């Protein structure tokens, strides 16, 4: 599907109100189980962003604003005037940017733990990512990938990820350069604050993991401050990989939220 200067690989299934699931960073098909669960009652659109899967390649520092523009162009190309938008981690930043930049295009917003760039511990998050970028520069994308996922998931990350998303390891290794060279600089450069959040008028749901740690606890507090009427769901036993490891519970929370929204 053409979105200006790029071609995006798109899965468009089901029928009903459209739900667009924005691919998160690194694991291109992490949201496929969630999309499959939602297509029972909704038209689900799941796409690979630039530099991932079969979408157009990308190079150099990326931009959350540009990624949001890609999402809006995709809606237009698919003939979708308004959609529920779901984002996870990196793509939750993209979803926020879509809703702030074009409020009339977003019916509701589901956010699974956006990146902790603008919270009190943001400097620690930035330092950790700067270290990953340095490892990538000095030792290559494969070394940085192993360092990153060993910290986030554990030393057995290959078997753990493959169990939940078959074929993901080969895809992640192919697309690791996009993650380190494009996505990380993009999220570190992302500017978003209360004035941006105030432009978002649609219902908002935050879904987080009980074991996601202090960075994402601060993100939750920030979002609930920006959106006082937002829904708030915590998945027991889950960490930041909740969309992959606890997708059934996440799907239940998202479906319950969507059912509460007025029909078009």
C-alpha positions in Angstrom: 0.0 0.0 0.0 1.5 3.3 -1.1 1.8 6.1 1.5 3.6 8.8 -0.4 7.3 7.9 -0.8 7.0 4.4 0.8 5.2 1.1 0.4 3.8 -0.5 3.5 2.9 -4.1 3.9 -0.7 -4.2 5.2 -3.0 -6.9 6.6 -6.6 -5.7 6.4 -9.1 -8.3 7.7 -12.5 -8.6 9.3 -15.5 -6.3 9.1 -17.0 -3.6 11.3 -15.5 -0.5 12.8 -11.9 -0.1 11.8 -9.1 -0.7 14.3 -5.6 0.2 13.2 -2.8 -1.5 15.1 0.5 0.3 14.6 3.5 -2.0 14.5 5.8 -1.5 17.5 9.6 -1.4 17.2 11.7 -4.4 16.4 9.1 -7.2 16.5 7.1 -6.7 13.3 4.4 -9.3 14.0 4.1 -8.9 17.8 0.5 -7.5 17.4 -0.7 -10.2 15.1 -2.4 -12.3 17.8 -4.2 -9.3 19.1 -5.3 -8.3 15.6 -6.6 -11.8 15.0 -8.6 -11.7 18.2 -10.2 -8.4 17.4 -11.1 -9.2 13.8 -14.1 -11.2 15.1 -16.0 -8.0 15.5 -13.9 -5.3 13.9 -12.1 -4.5 10.7 -8.5 -4.8 11.8 -5.6 -3.1 10.0 -2.1 -4.2 10.9 0.9 -2.9 9.0 4.7 -3.1 8.9 6.3 0.3 9.3 9.1 1.5 7.1 12.2 -0.6 7.5 10.3 -3.7 8.7 9.1 -6.9 7.1 8.1 -6.4 3.5 7.6 -2.6 3.8 10.0 -0.1 2.1 13.4 0.1 3.7 14.4 3.0 5.9 17.7 4.5 6.8 19.1 7.1 9.2 17.3 8.8 12.1 13.5 8.4 11.9 10.7 10.6 13.2 7.6 9.9 15.3 5.9 12.7 13.4 6.7 11.1 10.0 5.5 7.7 11.3 2.2 9.3 12.4 1.9 10.8 8.9 2.4 7.4 7.4 -0.4 6.1 9.5 -2.8 8.9 8.5 -1.9 8.4 4.8 -2.6 4.7 5.2 -6.1 5.5 6.6 -6.8 7.7 3.6 -5.5 5.0 1.1 -7.8 2.4 2.7 -10.8 4.8 2.6 -11.0 5.0 6.4 -12.2 8.3 7.7 -11.9 7.5 11.4 -10.5 4.6 13.3 -9.7 3.2 16.7 -5.9 3.3 17.0 -3.8 0.9 19.1 -0.1 1.4 19.8 2.4 -0.5 21.9 5.6 0.9 23.3 7.3 2.8 20.4 4.0 2.7 18.4 2.1 4.1 21.3 4.1 7.2 20.8 3.1 7.1 17.1 -0.6 6.6 18.1 -0.4 9.6 20.4 1.1 11.7 17.6 -1.6 10.6 15.2 -4.4 11.5 17.7 -2.8 14.9 18.5 -2.0 15.8 14.9 -5.4 14.7 13.4 -8.0 14.4 16.3 -10.8 14.0 13.8 -9.3 10.8 12.4 -9.1 8.9 15.7 -12.3 7.5 17.4 -10.4 6.1 20.4 -6.9 5.5 21.5 -5.4 2.4 23.1 -2.0 2.8 24.6 0.2 0.0 25.9 3.1 1.5 27.8 4.4 4.4 25.6 8.2 5.0 25.9 9.2 6.8 29.1 10.9 9.7 27.4 9.1 12.6 29.2 8.8 11.2 32.7 11.0 12.0 35.7 13.2 9.0 35.0 13.5 9.9 31.4 17.2 10.8 31.6 17.9 7.2 32.8 15.9 5.8 29.8 17.8 8.1 27.4 21.1 7.0 28.9 20.2 3.3 28.4 19.3 3.9 24.8 22.4 6.0 24.1 24.4 3.0 25.4 22.6 0.7 22.9 23.3 3.1 20.1 27.0 3.1 21.1 27.1 -0.7 21.2 25.5 -0.8 17.7 28.0 1.7 16.4 31.1 0.0 17.9 30.1 -3.7 17.6 27.2 -3.9 15.1 23.5 -4.4 15.2 23.6 -8.1 16.2 25.6 -7.3 19.4 23.2 -4.4 20.2 20.2 -6.7 19.6 21.5 -9.3 22.0 22.4 -6.7 24.6 18.9 -5.1 24.4 16.8 -8.2 24.5 19.0 -9.9 27.2 18.2 -6.9 29.4 14.5 -6.7 28.5 13.5 -10.4 28.3 16.5 -12.4 29.6 19.3 -14.5 28.3 16.9 -17.0 26.8 15.2 -14.3 24.7 15.5 -16.2 21.4 13.5 -19.2 22.6 11.1 -17.0 24.5 10.3 -14.7 21.6 10.1 -17.6 19.1 7.6 -19.4 21.3 5.2 -16.5 21.1 5.9 -15.2 17.6 7.3 -17.9 15.3 9.7 -16.6 12.8 10.3 -13.4 14.8 14.0 -14.0 15.4 15.0 -14.1 11.8 12.8 -11.0 11.1 14.3 -9.1 14.1 17.9 -9.9 13.0 17.1 -8.7 9.5 15.5 -5.4 10.7 17.7 -4.7 13.7 19.5 -1.9 11.9 16.2 -0.1 11.5 15.5 -0.3 15.2 18.9 1.0 16.3 19.6 3.5 13.5 16.0 4.8 12.9 13.6 4.1 15.7 15.8 4.8 18.8 17.0 8.2 17.5 13.3 9.0 16.6 12.0 8.2 20.1 14.8 10.1 21.8 14.1 13.1 19.7 10.3 12.9 20.2 8.7 16.0 21.7 5.3 15.6 23.3 3.8 17.2 26.3 0.6 18.4 28.0 -0.3 20.9 25.2 -0.1 18.1 22.7 -2.1 15.8 24.9 -4.8 18.5 25.2 -5.5 18.3 21.5 -6.6 14.7 21.9 -10.4 14.6 22.4 -11.2 10.9 22.0 -11.6 8.3 24.7 -8.3 6.8 25.9 -7.3 3.4 27.4 -4.0 2.7 29.0 -3.0 -1.0 29.4 0.1 -1.8 31.4 1.9 -4.8 33.0 2.0 -5.4 36.7 5.7 -6.2 36.5 6.8 -3.5 34.0 8.9 -1.6 36.5 9.2 2.0 37.6 9.8 3.6 34.2 6.4 2.5 33.0 4.7 3.1 36.3 5.7 6.8 35.8 4.3 6.6 32.2 1.0 5.4 33.6 0.8 8.3 36.1 1.7 10.7 33.3 -1.0 9.4 31.0 -3.7 9.4 33.7 -2.7 13.0 34.5 -3.0 14.0 30.8 -6.2 12.1 30.3 -8.1 12.2 33.7 -11.1 10.2 32.3 -8.9 7.5 30.7 -9.5 3.8 31.2 -6.7 2.0 33.1 -6.1 -1.7 33.0 -3.1 -3.5 34.6 -2.4 -7.1 33.5 -1.4 -9.3 36.4 2.0 -11.0 36.0 2.9 -9.2 32.8 5.9 -7.0 32.0 6.6 -4.7 29.1 6.3 -7.6 26.7 2.6 -7.9 27.6 1.3 -7.6 24.0 3.2 -10.7 23.2 3.1 -12.8 26.4 -0.4 -11.8 27.6 -2.2 -11.0 24.4 -5.4 -12.8 25.4 -5.8 -10.6 28.5 -4.8 -7.5 26.5 -7.4 -8.5 23.8 -10.1 -8.8 26.5 -9.3 -5.4 27.9 -9.2 -3.7 24.4 -12.5 -5.4 23.3 -14.3 -4.4 26.5 -13.1 -0.8 26.0 -14.1 -0.7 22.3 -17.6 -2.1 23.1 -18.1 0.9 25.4 -17.6 3.4 22.6 -20.6 4.8 20.7 -21.1 3.3 17.3 -20.5 5.5 14.3 
